[in-house]
């Protein structure tokens, strides 16, 4: 069984997001769930990859900002 260490929920337009940092017998992980139109999609990132995951998001956002300026 998972236990929630911390969680945030928010809505952007018609999508609801749940961001949870959880722990179970296999370790800690980040779970991101998107709910929209009655459907749910989830990704899970092991805690060992959270830094790489957030860095990749930052790089993509930086690149998109640069592309918008050009």
C-alpha positions as CSV (number, residue, x, y, z in Angstrom):
1,X,0.0,0.0,0.0
2,X,1.2,3.5,-0.9
3,X,1.5,6.3,1.6
4,X,1.3,9.9,0.5
5,X,4.2,12.1,1.7
6,X,2.9,15.3,0.1
7,X,0.3,16.1,-2.6
8,X,-1.0,19.1,-4.5
9,X,-4.1,19.4,-6.8
10,X,-4.8,22.1,-9.3
11,X,-6.9,22.8,-12.4
12,X,-5.8,24.3,-15.7
13,X,-8.6,24.9,-18.1
14,X,-10.7,21.7,-18.2
15,X,-7.9,19.5,-16.8
16,X,-7.3,18.6,-13.2
17,X,-3.9,17.6,-12.1
18,X,-2.8,15.6,-9.0
19,X,0.9,15.7,-8.1
20,X,1.8,13.3,-5.3
21,X,5.1,12.2,-3.8
22,X,4.5,8.7,-2.4
23,X,6.2,5.8,-0.8
24,X,5.6,2.1,-0.8
25,X,7.6,-1.0,0.0
26,X,9.7,-0.6,-3.2
27,X,10.7,3.1,-2.5
28,X,9.6,6.7,-3.1
29,X,8.2,8.0,-6.3
30,X,6.4,11.0,-7.9
31,X,3.0,10.3,-9.4
32,X,1.4,12.8,-11.7
33,X,-2.2,12.2,-12.8
34,X,-4.2,14.2,-15.3
35,X,-8.0,13.9,-15.4
36,X,-10.0,15.3,-18.3
37,X,-13.3,14.4,-19.9
38,X,-13.7,11.4,-17.7
39,X,-10.3,9.9,-18.5
40,X,-7.2,9.6,-16.3
41,X,-3.6,9.4,-17.4
42,X,-0.8,8.8,-14.9
43,X,3.0,8.9,-15.0
44,X,5.2,7.6,-12.3
45,X,8.8,8.8,-11.8
46,X,11.0,6.9,-9.3
47,X,12.6,9.3,-6.7
48,X,16.0,8.5,-8.2
49,X,14.9,10.1,-11.5
50,X,13.0,13.2,-10.2
51,X,16.0,15.5,-10.6
52,X,16.5,14.4,-14.2
53,X,12.8,14.7,-14.9
54,X,12.5,18.2,-13.5
55,X,15.7,19.3,-15.3
56,X,14.3,17.9,-18.6
57,X,11.1,19.9,-18.1
58,X,13.1,23.0,-17.4
59,X,15.2,22.6,-20.5
60,X,12.1,22.1,-22.7
61,X,10.5,25.2,-21.2
62,X,13.7,27.3,-21.7
63,X,13.9,26.1,-25.3
64,X,10.2,27.0,-25.9
65,X,10.7,30.5,-24.5
66,X,13.7,31.0,-26.8
67,X,11.8,29.8,-29.8
68,X,8.9,32.2,-29.0
69,X,11.4,35.1,-29.0
70,X,12.8,34.3,-32.4
